[in-house]
Amino acid sequence: MVTPVRRYRYTTDKSSLLARMKKIEGQAKGIQQMIEDDRYCIDIVQQLTALSAAADEVSLLILESHIEG
């Protein structure tokens, strides 16, 4: 017997969430390059702050969909 896969509400917005995650991935790669290039530390921290805010937004969207059921 196959156990049915449970669908979570956030999956209705999956394409939007994945697009946001791809943007975060690009930001992370950019930050890695900045570190490799010995860029100014404040510039790196600014980019890390932006990445963190983007990740927080994805977390909130998923949590909101969980709460709304």
Protein Blocks (a to p, Z undefined) as FASTA:
>chain_A
ZZdddddfklmmmmmmmmmmmmmmmmmmmmmmmmmnopafklmmmmmmmmmmmmmmmmmm
mmmmmmnZZ
